[in-house]
Amino acid sequence: MVLARKEADITQHELARRLKKPQSFVSKYERCERRLDVPEYIRIVRALGLDPAKLLRQIDKSIE
């Protein structure tokens, strides 16, 4: 997810603003201090302007 955010050229602060969450929310899941549930994942990926299903397939392929 960090790579997707950086490739979208979006800072943690900007993403947090789009999500109406504190910047620490983004930081914590990016540092694996908290897990995301499915609705959170979808909101985050959409805030990055990406397709949640497509990104999930890319993540799945990268861990094979």
Phi and psi in degrees as a GROMACS rama.xvg file:
@    title "Ramachandran Plot"
@    xaxis  label "Phi"
@    yaxis  label "Psi"
@TYPE xy
-61.1088  -46.791  VAL-2
-60.7376  -42.2275  LEU-3
-61.617  -41.9713  ALA-4
-64.6692  -45.1192  ARG-5
-67.2432  -38.8006  LYS-6
-64.3513  -29.965  GLU-7
-80.1734  -3.46399  ALA-8
57.2981  47.8267  ASP-9
-121.398  131.551  ILE-10
-79.2037  164.393  THR-11
-58.8414  -41.3729  GLN-12
-62.0951  -43.9516  HIS-13
-65.8725  -43.0943  GLU-14
-62.5273  -44.3859  LEU-15
-59.7808  -40.4132  ALA-16
-61.6349  -44.2881  ARG-17
-62.9156  -33.5625  ARG-18
-86.6735  -8.48532  LEU-19
58.875  44.6876  LYS-20
-129.423  162.027  LYS-21
-71.0566  154.857  PRO-22
-58.0399  -31.4354  GLN-23
-62.3532  -27.7665  SER-24
-60.2413  -48.2217  PHE-25
-65.2275  -45.8467  VAL-26
-58.73  -44.184  SER-27
-65.5207  -40.8328  LYS-28
-76.0351  -28.9859  TYR-29
-69.6178  -28.6993  GLU-30
-93.8206  9.97235  ARG-31
61.2782  29.3299  CYS-32
-86.0563  -15.7486  GLU-33
-146.127  152.107  ARG-34
-98.2596  156.636  ARG-35
-101.103  141.6  LEU-36
-88.4498  171.856  ASP-37
-61.1389  -46.7971  VAL-38
-60.7826  -37.7874  PRO-39
-63.4093  -45.111  GLU-40
-56.2094  -46.7251  TYR-41
-62.4419  -44.9856  ILE-42
-61.5751  -42.3953  ARG-43
-65.0659  -48.6613  ILE-44
-63.6888  -40.8748  VAL-45
-64.9198  -36.2022  ARG-46
-64.5258  -25.3463  ALA-47
-83.4944  -5.15262  LEU-48
79.7818  24.3964  GLY-49
-114.605  167.082  LEU-50
-90.2852  117.276  ASP-51
-55.4483  -42.4747  PRO-52
-66.9363  -42.2983  ALA-53
-63.966  -43.7609  LYS-54
-64.7601  -39.2935  LEU-55
-62.8487  -39.7214  LEU-56
-62.96  -39.6245  ARG-57
-64.6859  -41.8352  GLN-58
-64.1297  -43.1982  ILE-59
-59.1333  -44.665  ASP-60
-64.2049  -33.9344  LYS-61
-73.4552  -17.6957  SER-62
-101.671  3.41336  ILE-63
